[in-house]
Amino acid sequence: MAGDVEAAGEAAEAHIHSAHQALAEVREAEARLQVFLRRLNGGHVSARREGDR
């Protein structure tokens, strides 16, 4: 790629695209983790509190 401006630009564009894709996947995983943690802590809607029986 040294000296090839077009190839360097394409490589940079591919790199940026893959970085955006990785960030989107991390955000999705974080959202799933938050749901899991809320459920683990009894924070979901169908959870009964100890005194609600």
GINORGI-V404805 format. One record per run of one state. SS is the DSSP state (2 for helix, 1 for strand, 0 for the rest). FROM is the first residue (numbers start at 0). TO is the last residue. If there is no record, write none. Layout:
# GINORGI-V404805
[[SS | FROM | TO] [SS | FROM | TO]]
This chain:
# GINORGI-V404805
[[0 | 0 | 3] [2 | 4 | 39] [0 | 40 | 52]]
